[in-house]
């Protein structure tokens, strides 16, 4: 009777462990295993980091996707570009609020002032996308070093 109980227990354990290993095998195939160290990441992870850093600059949703990625899974490249784009988003909001505030006093000429600011921000976004495509951590002119200093905990 004891041998039969042991065989049933071993059989259940084997089925359970094979089910778990098939799940973990699937996670390993798509690159979601938690057993990799940060310096032993596969090439697909580096490609994902570049894609996340590019998406930071392209839209608010791309920035949110990069921001919502857990910190241990973010690389230094993603963190660098995420900080820069966060500061650019804040500057964009300030430009738009200033434009609305100046609209009552300056009239439609406030659109030209804010247009210059938004144009400079778009230029910086393009420079950031080019740096993210090349995979480098080059700071943007005027705001790059400030973003790294102000948002170092991001």
C-alpha positions in Angstrom: 0.0 0.0 0.0 2.9 2.3 0.8 4.5 1.7 -2.5 1.2 2.5 -4.3 0.9 5.8 -2.4 4.4 6.7 -3.3 3.8 5.9 -6.9 0.7 8.1 -7.0 2.6 10.9 -5.2 5.5 10.6 -7.6 3.2 10.5 -10.6 1.4 13.7 -9.5 4.6 15.4 -8.7 6.0 14.5 -12.2 2.8 15.8 -13.9 3.0 19.0 -11.9 6.7 19.6 -12.5 6.3 18.9 -16.2 3.5 21.4 -16.4 5.5 24.0 -14.5 8.6 23.4 -16.7 6.5 23.8 -19.8 5.3 27.1 -18.6 8.8 28.2 -17.7 10.1 27.0 -21.0 7.5 29.2 -22.8 8.7 32.1 -20.7 12.3 31.4 -21.6 11.5 31.3 -25.3 9.9 34.8 -25.3 12.6 36.3 -23.1 10.7 36.7 -19.9 12.8 34.5 -17.6 13.8 36.1 -14.3 16.9 33.9 -14.1 19.1 36.1 -16.3 21.4 38.6 -14.8 21.4 42.1 -16.2 24.7 41.7 -17.9 23.8 38.3 -19.3 20.7 39.5 -21.2 20.1 38.1 -24.7 20.4 40.2 -27.8 16.6 40.4 -28.1 16.6 42.3 -24.7 19.0 44.9 -26.1 16.8 45.3 -29.1 13.8 45.8 -26.8 15.7 48.4 -24.9 16.4 50.4 -28.1 12.8 50.1 -29.1 11.6 51.3 -25.7 14.0 54.3 -25.8 12.8 55.2 -29.3 9.1 54.9 -28.3 9.8 57.4 -25.4 10.2 60.1 -27.9 7.5 59.2 -30.4 4.3 59.5 -28.3 3.0 59.9 -24.8 1.8 56.3 -24.9 5.3 55.1 -25.8 6.6 57.1 -22.9 4.0 55.5 -20.6 5.0 52.1 -21.8 8.6 52.7 -21.0 7.8 54.3 -17.7 5.5 51.4 -16.6 8.3 48.8 -17.4 9.5 47.5 -14.0 12.8 49.2 -12.9 14.9 46.0 -12.7 14.0 45.3 -16.3 14.9 48.7 -17.6 18.4 49.3 -18.9 20.5 52.4 -18.5 19.7 53.3 -22.0 16.0 53.3 -21.4 16.4 55.2 -18.1 18.5 57.8 -19.8 16.0 58.5 -22.6 13.1 58.3 -20.2 14.5 61.1 -18.1 15.1 63.3 -21.0 11.7 62.9 -22.5 10.1 63.4 -19.1 11.7 66.8 -18.8 10.7 67.6 -22.4 7.1 66.7 -21.6 7.2 69.0 -18.6 8.6 71.8 -20.7 5.9 71.2 -23.3 3.2 71.6 -20.7 4.8 74.8 -19.4 4.9 76.2 -23.0 1.2 75.4 -23.6 0.1 76.9 -20.3 2.2 80.0 -20.9 0.6 80.3 -24.4 -2.9 80.1 -23.0 -2.0 82.6 -20.3 -0.4 85.1 -22.7 -3.3 84.8 -25.2 -5.4 87.3 -23.2 -2.7 89.9 -23.0 -0.6 89.4 -26.2 -3.4 88.2 -28.4 -2.6 86.0 -31.3 1.1 86.9 -31.2 1.4 84.5 -28.2 0.9 81.7 -30.7 4.2 82.7 -32.4 6.1 82.7 -29.1 4.8 79.3 -28.1 5.3 78.0 -31.7 9.0 78.8 -31.4 9.2 76.9 -28.1 7.2 73.9 -29.4 9.4 73.9 -32.6 12.6 73.8 -30.4 11.0 70.9 -28.4 10.2 69.0 -31.6 13.8 69.5 -32.8 15.1 68.1 -29.5 12.7 65.1 -29.8 14.2 64.4 -33.3 17.7 64.5 -31.9 16.7 62.2 -29.1 15.1 59.7 -31.6 18.4 59.7 -33.6 20.4 59.1 -30.4 18.0 56.3 -29.3 18.2 54.7 -32.8 22.0 54.6 -32.6 21.8 53.2 -29.0 23.9 56.0 -27.5 23.3 58.0 -24.4 24.0 61.5 -25.8 22.4 64.3 -23.8 20.1 66.7 -25.6 21.3 70.3 -26.0 20.1 72.6 -23.2 18.1 70.0 -21.3 20.0 66.7 -21.4 22.3 67.2 -18.4 19.6 69.0 -16.5 17.2 66.1 -17.0 19.8 63.6 -15.7 20.5 65.7 -12.7 16.9 66.6 -11.8 15.3 63.2 -12.5 18.0 60.8 -11.3 15.5 58.8 -9.2 13.2 58.1 -12.1 
